[in-house]
Amino acid sequence: EEILNDFRENRRDRAEFWINMGGRLIYIRYFAVRDKAEKYVGCLEVTQDITDIKKIEAEKRLL
């Protein structure tokens, strides 16, 4: 709710964070959608399971 209020009040246009869901690492991003007059009209949510990406990064560090 805080993120949406920030979007409505034009305090920010994006928010992102990670959550651990059932042992999977989920990357979540929210983007404010605005019209041509910069009026807030909605929100776009993008989620991505990055568990395998993080595992590969960890393996590369060991090399």
N, C-alpha and C positions, 0 to 999 in steps of 0.2 A: 504493500500500500504506500509506503514511503517513497518508493521509486516512482510510482505513478503520480503521486502528488508533486514530486520534483519535476517530472515531465510537464505536468499541467501548468506549473508555476514558472516554467522555462528556466529552472535552475541547472538542469543538465539534459543531455540528449541521449545518453547511453549509460548502462550499468552492466557490470559483469561479475561473475563469481563462480566458484566451483563448489559442488556438493558431493559427498560420498553417499551413494545410494546402493545399498545391497552389495557392497564391495566393488562397485564400479565408480569411476571418477567422471562426473558429469560437469561439463562446462556450459554455463547458461549466460546468454547475453540478451539484454533488452535494449531496444532502440525506439526512441520517440518518433512517431510519424507525424509530420506537420504538412499543412497545405502551403500554397504559394505565399500566403500572407503570414507564414510562420505560426499559425494557430495550431495547437495540438489537436489531432484528430484520432489518435490511437497509439497502440504499442505493438511492436513486432518482437516476438520471442524466438530466439534461435538456441537450440540445445544440441550438444554434441557429446557423445561418449568418447572421452579421450584416454580411457584406461590403457589401451594398447599403445597409443602414442607415448604415454608416460613410461611404460615398460621399456620401449625401444630406447628412449632417451637415457634411462637408467643403465641399460646394457651398454650403450655407447660410452658412457662415463667409465665403465669398468675396463674398457679396452686400452 
